[in-house]
Amino acid sequence: MSENQSHTVKRQRYGFPWKQVIGLFLSLALTFLALWIAIGLSLPVNATLTIIVGLAIFQAFIQLFMFMHVTEGTEPVHQLLGILFGLFVTFAVVAGTLWILAYAL
């Protein structure tokens, strides 16, 4: 690695984490928007759930791209594997929660 590349890596590594700050504020905004839709609006239950699920999916992609560094892989296959792993974890958590709740009631 040449000296210029080393200097660039150091600047990126130790600079202010704007990407994470933007991701944090986007996540907070989506969370408060979902809360406002659930509590503040009097929409039908199906519409409320549809909007909240849509916001949750959007927030999951924000988490993948802003915090889990999906776009920082060396090859496109690494990005695809990151997205697939995120979808797998999401499916496992949701399916496991529904499975446990189905037998708990």
N, C-alpha and C positions, 0 to 999 in steps of 0.2 A: 504494500500500500504506500503510495507516495505521500509526501508531506502535506500537499494540498487536500488530498482526500481525508487524511487523518484530522486535519484542522476542521474540515467541513463536518465530519462525524462528531467531533467534540462540540461544535457549536450547536448542532441539532440535539445532541444528547443533554446538554446542560442549559439550553435556552428555556424561556418561560413556556410552560405547557399549555399554549393557547387551545390546542385541539381538545385536551381534557376539560378545560374550563368551559368551552363552548358545549361540549357533550354533557357536562354537569348541568348547565343552565337549560339546555334543551330537555334533558330528562326531568328536571324539576318542573319545567313549564308543562310538559305532557302529563306529569303526575297530578299537578294542581288542576289542569284542564279536565282530566278524568274525574277528579273529586268534585269539581264544580258541576260537571254534567250529571253525576250521580246524585248529588245533594241539592244543587241549586235549580235545576230544571225539572219540570214535570213532564217528562217524555214517557211514552209507553215503555214497558220493561224491555221488550224486544229491541226497540230502537236504542235504548240506553246501553244494553249489553253489546249490540253491534258496534256502536261508536267506541265503547271502552275497549273491546277486543281489537278493533282497528288501531287505536292509539297504542295499545300494548305491543302489537306487532311492529309498529313504527318505532317504538322505543327500544324494542329488542334489536332492531337493525342499527339504531344509533349506538347501543351498547357494543355491538359487534365491531362497528367501524371506528368508533371513537376510543374505546377502552381496551378492546381485545386485540387491537392491531391487526385486523384481518387484511388490510391493504398493504402491510409492510412485508409480505412474503417475497421471496426472491423469484418465484415463478407463479403464474396464474393458477396452477394446480394447488398451491398452498392456500390461496385465497378461497378456492372452491372447497377445499377440505375444512377450512375454518368456518365457512358458512354452513356446511353440512354438519359439522360437529355442534355448532350453535343450535341448529334445528333439532338435532338428536337430543341434546340436553333439554331443550324446551319441551319436546314431545315426552321425554321420560318424566320430567317433573309434572307436567299437566296430567298425563295418563296415570302416573302413580298417585297423584292427589285425588283424582276422580275414583280410582280403584279403592283407595283407602276410605274415602267418604262414602262410597256405595255400600261398603260392608260395616261402616261405623253407625249408620242410621238403621 
